[in-house]
Amino acid sequence: MTTLAEWHRRALEATGRVVSGIAPAQFGQPTPCEEMDVRALLNHLVSGNWWVAPLVDGRTIEEVGDRFDGDLLGDDHVAAYQASAASAAEAFEREGAMQRPVAVSYGPVPGEVYAGHRLIDVLIHGWDLAVATGQDTTLDPALVAACWDVVRPQLALLQGSGAFGRPVDAPAGADDQTLLLAALGRGARS
């Protein structure tokens, strides 16, 4: 049985392949996240990844402060993403990380809840980046299923959080990827 930490790592790897396909000339292109272009969304992912280790280690948002604000991509966005992804994956894979209370902005919550939210963020924003940069937008069906396992029990909460776009209608007979994307405010693209 694959653990949530393993699904999170797989999502990081899948999104990492998309990040590797982004050319710096594409940084200014719009994404499905209306307020962010490619560079801003990629920076958001890298920042989110860097937050994982200190929060899982028991630090508060106030203790971390503004350490992960501003440009975290530097001149090598691929290396920046890979380093942040490795840190996040390792933090969730530590013994006891899934049970440890994590002081996130909507918490504290068990590490498992935080890992689930990071899984959603990484997978969906990876799709956003693929759309924005003209890459393959097909998500691994197993990752889609794992993401749905996290999303379903808290769908109304996630949709009301403002972190995702408004839900959109999915076409009749839509596959799980299209349904997931639609539930999280993304139009059906493949």
C-alpha positions in Angstrom: 0.0 0.0 0.0 1.4 3.4 -1.0 1.6 5.9 1.8 0.5 9.5 1.5 4.2 10.6 1.8 5.0 8.3 -1.2 2.1 9.8 -3.2 3.4 13.3 -2.3 6.8 12.3 -3.6 5.4 11.0 -6.8 3.4 14.2 -7.3 6.6 16.2 -6.8 8.4 14.0 -9.4 5.6 14.4 -11.9 5.5 18.1 -11.5 9.3 18.2 -11.6 9.2 16.7 -15.1 6.9 19.6 -16.2 9.2 22.1 -14.5 12.2 20.6 -16.5 10.2 21.4 -19.7 9.7 25.1 -18.9 12.0 27.5 -20.8 12.8 30.9 -19.1 11.2 32.5 -22.2 7.8 31.1 -20.9 8.0 32.7 -17.5 5.6 35.5 -18.4 2.9 33.3 -19.9 -0.5 33.2 -18.1 -1.6 30.2 -16.2 -5.0 28.8 -15.1 -4.3 30.6 -11.8 -5.4 34.0 -13.1 -3.3 36.0 -10.6 0.0 34.2 -11.5 2.1 33.8 -14.5 4.4 30.8 -15.0 7.3 32.2 -13.0 5.1 33.3 -10.1 3.3 29.9 -10.0 6.6 28.1 -10.1 7.9 30.3 -7.3 4.8 29.6 -5.3 5.4 25.8 -5.6 9.1 26.2 -4.6 8.1 28.3 -1.6 5.4 25.8 -0.6 7.9 23.0 -0.8 10.5 24.9 1.4 7.8 25.5 4.1 7.3 21.8 4.7 10.4 20.9 6.6 10.3 23.7 9.2 6.6 23.2 9.8 6.9 19.4 10.1 9.8 20.0 12.5 7.5 21.9 14.8 8.3 25.5 13.9 5.5 28.0 13.6 4.7 30.4 10.8 6.0 33.3 12.9 9.2 31.5 13.6 9.8 30.8 9.9 8.9 34.4 9.1 9.6 35.8 5.7 12.4 33.3 4.9 10.5 31.9 1.9 9.2 35.2 0.5 10.4 36.8 -2.7 12.2 35.1 -5.6 13.3 31.6 -4.8 14.1 30.5 -8.3 17.3 32.4 -9.0 18.9 31.7 -12.3 18.1 27.9 -12.4 14.4 27.2 -11.8 14.9 23.5 -12.3 17.6 23.2 -9.6 15.5 25.4 -7.3 12.5 23.2 -7.7 14.4 20.0 -7.3 16.1 21.1 -4.1 12.8 22.3 -2.6 11.0 19.1 -3.7 13.7 16.9 -2.1 13.4 18.8 1.1 9.6 18.5 1.2 9.6 14.8 0.3 12.2 14.0 3.0 10.3 15.9 5.7 7.1 14.0 5.1 8.9 10.7 5.0 10.5 11.1 8.5 9.3 8.8 11.1 6.2 10.3 12.9 5.8 13.1 10.4 2.2 12.1 9.5 1.0 12.1 13.1 3.0 15.2 14.3 0.9 18.4 14.7 1.8 21.0 12.1 1.1 24.7 12.8 -0.1 25.8 9.4 -2.3 28.8 8.8 -5.5 26.7 9.2 -4.2 24.5 12.0 -2.6 23.0 13.8 -3.4 19.9 11.9 -1.8 16.4 11.8 1.1 16.1 9.3 -1.1 13.8 7.3 -3.6 16.6 6.6 -0.8 19.0 5.6 0.8 16.3 3.3 -2.6 15.8 1.6 -3.0 19.5 1.0 0.6 19.6 -0.4 -0.2 16.7 -2.7 -3.2 18.6 -4.1 -1.2 21.8 -4.5 1.8 20.1 -6.2 -0.3 17.9 -8.6 -2.8 20.6 -9.6 -0.2 23.3 -10.1 1.9 20.9 -12.1 -1.1 20.6 -14.4 -1.5 24.4 -14.4 2.2 24.8 -15.5 1.8 22.1 -18.2 -1.2 23.9 -19.6 0.6 27.3 -19.5 3.7 26.0 -21.3 2.1 23.7 -23.8 3.2 20.4 -22.3 1.4 17.1 -21.9 -1.4 17.7 -19.4 -2.2 14.0 -18.8 -1.8 13.2 -15.1 -0.9 9.8 -13.8 -4.3 8.1 -13.1 -2.9 6.6 -9.8 -1.9 10.1 -8.7 -5.4 11.4 -9.7 -7.0 8.7 -7.6 -4.7 9.4 -4.6 -5.6 13.1 -4.9 -9.3 12.3 -5.1 -8.9 10.3 -1.9 -7.7 13.5 -0.2 -10.1 15.9 -1.9 -13.5 14.0 -1.7 -13.9 14.1 2.1 -13.2 17.9 2.2 -14.4 19.0 -1.2 -16.8 21.7 0.1 -14.1 23.0 2.4 -11.5 23.2 -0.4 -13.9 24.8 -2.8 -14.8 27.4 -0.2 -11.2 28.1 0.8 -10.5 30.5 -2.1 -7.3 28.5 -2.9 -8.9 27.1 -6.1 -11.1 28.5 -8.8 -14.8 28.1 -8.7 -15.9 24.6 -9.7 -16.8 24.1 -13.4 -19.1 21.7 -15.1 -17.4 18.6 -16.4 -18.8 17.0 -19.5 -21.0 13.9 -19.2 -18.9 10.7 -18.9 -15.7 12.7 -18.0 -12.7 10.7 -16.7 -11.4 11.1 -13.1 -8.8 13.6 -14.1 -11.3 15.9 -15.8 -13.7 15.6 -12.8 -10.9 16.4 -10.3 -9.8 19.4 -12.3 -13.4 20.6 -12.7 -14.0 20.2 -9.0 -11.0 22.4 -8.3 -12.0 25.1 -10.9 -10.1 24.0 -13.9 -11.7 23.5 -17.3 -11.3 20.2 -19.1 -8.1 20.1 -21.1 -6.0 17.1 -22.0 
